[in-house]
């Protein structure tokens, strides 16, 4: 078995998920008659405190569907710098929704309200319309944004009659870290995208929630985007298990991430970004003179450990359902051995 620290998307479906998927009651979801999909959507509404929900293939799909359903062609959307929508969704907003994306300053997800307000367009013939504001919690940097700041952004958006979308791919990690009900976070946005396959072990899928009018529009746009799945209950069944059984264990991943951070600091040349250790991600730097990126990746891979390379000079290790304390100890000891051999080469 591999030890995989690349992401929490690498988790395998649990045995219970495999069983319910095999026995799922299904129908044609485009017609709205897949009972398992319907149960998943009702469950998501109840948990997140929203009127309506729609099952979609992925987190990127959910975010892009929200953008398309909130905006008109030629609008400008405001997104926080460093967020997933801006950095890791292949410029989808421009291609799919024909909107202009403009980033506002963000301190690891935290928003300066005064700076954001200045970026909202006025009624000038030369300006695009500010059609949407997007925020993220938990943030891609590994931090969690306080509820107070989210509420400030939401109140500003409402005062300007601009919808607010929350990329809540890891919203349950955020609620775990903040110690609040997930409804309190979801209440700070008009629409929320939630990944079932990040940390919750479902093999496929995300949920987009909002009011009935918004989801009705999103349902048609989902079809336009090619996301109108048929007997999708086979996938939704795993999503139900993800929401009912896997959310409560996310604290274990957070605890393991802090343990991993402590052990990484045993290397004098390693700097862990402690200010970004709110959830299950550990960001750190490791001096190239001590161990090169290619040598580290290859050495770990040989020992059955998978990691990603650096991004912007940083490594990111992500704890997940498949990574135990024992696995973390193996990772650290393996790195020590690789460094010793590298220094002697």
Secondary structure, DSSP 8 states (H G I E B T S, - for coil): --EE-S-TT-----HHHHHHHHT-----GGGT--HHHHHHHHHHHHHHT-SEEEEES-HHHHHHHHHHHH--TT-EEEEETT-HHHHSSTTHHHHHH--EEEEE-EETTEE-HHHHHHHS--S-TTS--EEEEEEESS-TTS----HHHHHHHHHHHHHTT-EEEEE-TTHHHHHHHHTS-HHHHHTTSSEEEEESSSSS--SS-EEEEE-HHHHHHHHHHHHHTT---SSTHHHHHHHHHIIIIIGGGHHHHHHHHHHHHHHHTTSTTEEE-GGG-SSSEEEEEE-TTTS-HHHHHHHHHHTTEE----BTTBEEEE--TT--HHHHHHHHHHHHHHHHHHHH-
